[in-house]
């Protein structure tokens, strides 16, 4: 397996950067992921970090050196990240749960598989064409889809999501794949700070016409300039599949010489110590949800 990867994250006009991204790989499988901690809830940076750490820990455990079922892995590891956030809030008696969006992609064999929850996006560009893009779990995107079927009323704010990790209800996780990759295909994962400022056409054009080492920083700078002083965090991780060294300025990662058990990762070690990411059973999960809901209700009654 050979790929080029480039990533950038900028704080923009926000007080802190709650986006996190990273990747990990074995000889025959790679995981690329990005999470965007949600404002309006506590510790968004913890939420995004915990989500990625859970993905990386489960990838390390299951990719030996390939995942038996990449789509099942993506579904289960994202939901496991959700459970970790519920546990984190319960153990610290938080009045609200840290929340985050997440998007993740597995490249394995000659195929891509991806999943997302919320409005962090994946773009797949082949040549000069946008082949695929995730659909946000937002009321505005849902309304846009339904508008072709039934008349719609007032437009929703694009920032209002109907699912995320850390919410009291079970998260909605959409999965896609396998999609057969071709040499030179480019996959971009990003937070809403990018696509909220730039169109799909602008993102596609940059990815199609420039090396990812040039396209990624240029896209980030354009998004920051377009959004101005109130810019959201802007984070991108982009991958070129089976990139050709003679035409790609970004250094290649080649995994062909790695052993069966070798694992590499840019995602930090767990904040939770040795706790297993899937340690919660169903009863504990339900209790966590119930306790969080009760705490939120108590807080709401006190404010009234």
C-alpha positions in Angstrom: 0.0 0.0 0.0 1.4 3.4 -0.9 -0.2 6.8 -0.3 0.7 10.5 0.2 -1.0 12.4 3.1 -1.1 16.1 4.1 -2.9 17.7 7.0 -3.5 21.2 8.3 -5.6 22.6 11.2 -6.1 26.3 12.0 -7.9 28.0 14.8 -9.5 30.8 12.8 -11.4 33.4 14.8 -12.4 31.0 17.6 -11.1 31.1 21.1 -9.6 27.5 20.8 -9.3 24.8 18.2 -11.7 21.9 18.9 -10.9 20.0 15.7 -8.7 16.9 15.7 -7.4 14.8 12.9 -4.9 11.9 12.3 -4.2 8.6 10.7 -2.8 5.2 11.4 -1.9 2.2 9.3 -0.6 -1.3 9.1 1.1 -3.0 6.2 -2.2 -3.5 4.3 -4.8 -1.1 5.8 -5.0 2.6 6.6 -7.4 4.6 8.7 -7.8 8.4 8.2 -10.1 10.3 10.6 -11.2 13.8 11.6 -13.5 15.0 14.4 -14.9 18.5 15.1 -15.8 19.2 18.8 -19.2 21.0 19.0 -19.5 24.5 20.4 -22.3 25.1 22.9 -21.3 21.9 24.8 -18.4 21.4 27.3 -14.9 20.3 26.3 -15.3 20.0 22.6 -11.6 19.3 22.2 -11.9 16.4 24.6 -14.8 15.0 22.6 -13.0 15.1 19.3 -9.8 13.7 20.8 -11.6 10.8 22.5 -13.5 9.9 19.3 -10.2 9.6 17.4 -8.4 7.7 20.1 -11.2 5.2 20.2 -11.0 4.7 16.5 -7.2 4.3 16.6 -7.3 1.9 19.5 -9.9 -0.4 17.9 -8.0 -0.2 14.5 -4.8 -1.3 16.3 -6.6 -4.2 17.9 -8.4 -5.4 14.8 -6.2 -4.6 11.8 -3.9 -7.7 11.8 -2.8 -6.5 9.3 -6.3 -6.0 7.6 -9.7 -5.4 9.0 -12.0 -8.4 8.5 -15.0 -6.1 7.8 -14.1 -2.4 7.3 -17.7 -1.2 7.3 -18.5 -3.1 10.5 -15.3 -1.7 12.0 -16.3 1.9 11.1 -19.8 1.5 12.5 -18.7 -0.1 15.7 -15.7 2.1 16.4 -17.7 5.3 15.9 -20.4 4.1 18.3 -17.7 3.0 20.7 -16.4 6.6 20.7 -20.0 7.8 21.5 -20.1 5.4 24.5 -16.7 6.8 25.7 -18.1 10.3 25.7 -21.1 9.2 27.8 -18.8 7.5 30.2 -16.5 10.5 30.4 -19.4 12.8 31.2 -20.9 10.4 33.8 -17.6 9.8 35.6 -17.0 13.6 35.9 -20.6 14.4 36.8 -20.8 16.9 33.9 -24.2 18.7 33.5 -23.9 18.2 29.7 -21.9 15.7 27.5 -19.0 16.8 25.3 -20.1 16.3 21.7 -18.4 15.9 18.4 -18.9 15.1 14.7 -16.6 12.5 13.1 -15.7 11.3 9.6 -13.4 8.4 8.9 -12.1 6.5 5.9 -10.4 3.1 5.6 -8.2 2.4 2.6 -7.6 -1.4 2.3 -6.7 -3.6 -0.6 -7.7 -1.4 -3.5 -10.9 -0.1 -2.0 -12.2 2.8 0.1 -14.7 2.6 2.9 -16.0 5.5 4.9 -18.4 6.6 7.6 -19.6 9.8 9.2 -21.8 11.2 11.9 -22.6 14.9 11.8 -21.4 17.4 9.3 -17.7 16.8 9.0 -17.3 15.8 5.3 -15.4 13.4 3.0 -14.7 14.4 -0.6 -13.4 11.9 -3.2 -11.9 13.4 -6.4 -10.8 11.4 -9.4 -9.2 13.4 -12.2 -11.1 16.7 -12.3 -14.4 15.1 -11.1 -16.0 15.0 -7.7 -16.9 11.3 -7.4 -18.5 11.2 -4.0 -19.3 13.5 -1.0 -20.9 12.7 2.3 -24.3 14.2 3.1 -24.4 16.2 6.3 -26.6 15.1 9.2 -28.1 18.5 9.4 -31.7 19.7 9.1 -30.7 22.1 6.3 -29.3 19.2 4.2 -32.3 17.0 4.9 -34.5 19.9 3.9 -32.6 20.4 0.7 -33.0 16.7 -0.2 -36.8 16.7 0.7 -37.4 19.9 -1.2 -37.3 18.0 -4.5 -40.2 15.9 -3.3 -42.4 18.1 -1.2 -42.6 21.9 -0.8 -40.6 23.1 2.2 -41.1 26.1 4.5 -38.6 28.2 6.4 -35.0 27.3 5.9 -33.0 25.7 8.8 -29.7 27.0 10.0 -27.0 24.7 8.5 -25.3 24.4 11.9 -28.3 22.6 13.5 -27.5 18.8 13.4 -29.9 16.0 14.2 -27.1 13.6 15.3 -23.6 13.6 16.7 -21.4 11.7 19.1 -22.1 12.4 22.8 -25.8 13.2 22.4 -28.3 11.3 24.7 -29.8 9.4 21.7 -28.0 6.7 19.7 -25.9 8.4 16.9 -26.8 8.0 13.2 -23.7 6.6 11.4 -23.8 6.4 7.6 -21.4 4.1 5.9 -20.3 3.8 2.3 -18.1 1.2 0.4 -16.4 -0.6 -0.9 -15.5 1.8 -3.7 -12.7 0.7 -6.0 -9.8 3.2 -5.9 -7.7 4.2 -8.9 -4.1 5.5 -8.8 -4.1 9.2 -8.2 -7.6 9.3 -6.5 -7.7 11.9 -3.7 -9.7 11.7 -0.5 -10.2 14.8 1.6 -11.7 14.9 5.1 -12.6 18.3 6.5 -14.4 20.1 9.2 -17.3 22.5 8.4 -14.9 25.4 8.7 -13.8 24.5 5.2 -17.0 23.7 3.3 -18.9 26.4 5.1 -16.7 29.0 3.5 -15.9 27.4 0.1 -18.1 25.6 -2.5 -17.8 22.0 -3.5 -16.5 23.3 -6.9 -13.7 25.3 -5.3 -12.6 22.4 -3.2 -12.7 20.0 -6.1 -10.8 22.3 -8.4 -7.9 22.7 -5.9 -7.7 19.0 -5.3 -7.8 18.2 -9.0 -5.2 20.7 -10.2 -2.5 20.9 -7.5 -0.4 18.5 -5.4 -2.2 17.9 -2.1 0.8 19.6 -0.3 -0.2 22.8 -2.1 -3.9 22.3 -2.3 -4.5 21.7 1.4 -2.9 24.8 2.8 -4.3 26.9 0.0 -7.9 25.7 0.8 -7.4 26.5 4.4 -6.1 30.0 3.7 -9.0 30.6 1.3 -11.6 29.5 3.8 -10.1 31.7 6.5 -10.0 34.7 4.2 -13.6 34.1 3.0 -15.0 33.7 6.5 -13.2 36.6 7.9 -12.7 37.5 11.6 -15.4 35.1 12.8 -14.0 32.1 10.9 -14.6 28.7 12.4 -11.7 26.2 13.0 -10.5 24.9 9.6 -9.1 21.4 9.5 -8.2 19.1 6.5 -6.5 15.8 6.1 -6.0 14.7 2.4 -4.7 11.5 1.0 -3.6 10.6 -2.5 -3.9 6.9 -3.2 -1.0 5.0 -4.9 0.5 8.4 -5.7 3.4 8.5 -8.2 6.6 9.9 -6.7 7.7 11.6 -9.8 4.7 13.9 -9.9 3.8 14.2 -6.2 5.6 16.8 -4.1 4.4 15.3 -0.8 6.6 12.4 0.6 5.0 9.0 0.1 4.2 6.5 2.8 4.9 2.9 1.7 3.8 0.1 4.0 5.1 -2.8 1.9 8.1 -3.5 4.2 6.1 -3.5 7.4 5.6 -6.7 9.4 2.2 -8.2 10.1 2.0 -6.8 13.6 3.5 -3.3 12.9 1.1 -0.4 13.6 1.9 3.3 13.1 -0.3 6.3 14.2 -0.3 10.1 14.4 -3.2 10.0 16.9 -2.2 10.5 20.5 -2.5 7.8 23.1 -5.7 7.5 25.1 -6.8 10.0 27.7 -8.6 7.2 29.5 -5.5 5.1 30.4 -6.0 1.4 29.9 -9.8 1.4 29.7 -10.9 -0.6 26.7 -13.0 1.5 24.2 -15.8 -1.0 24.1 -15.8 -1.8 27.8 -19.3 -0.5 28.4 -22.1 -3.1 28.1 -25.6 -2.2 27.0 -26.9 -1.8 30.6 -24.1 0.6 31.4 -24.7 2.6 28.3 -28.4 2.9 29.1 -27.6 3.9 32.6 -25.1 6.6 31.4 -27.7 8.0 29.0 -30.3 8.1 31.8 -28.0 9.8 34.3 -27.0 12.4 31.7 -30.6 13.1 30.8 -31.5 13.5 34.5 -28.6 15.9 35.1 -29.7 18.0 32.1 -33.3 18.1 33.4 -32.1 19.1 36.9 -30.0 21.9 35.4 -32.9 23.1 33.3 -35.2 23.2 36.3 -32.7 25.2 38.4 -32.4 27.8 35.6 -36.2 28.2 35.5 
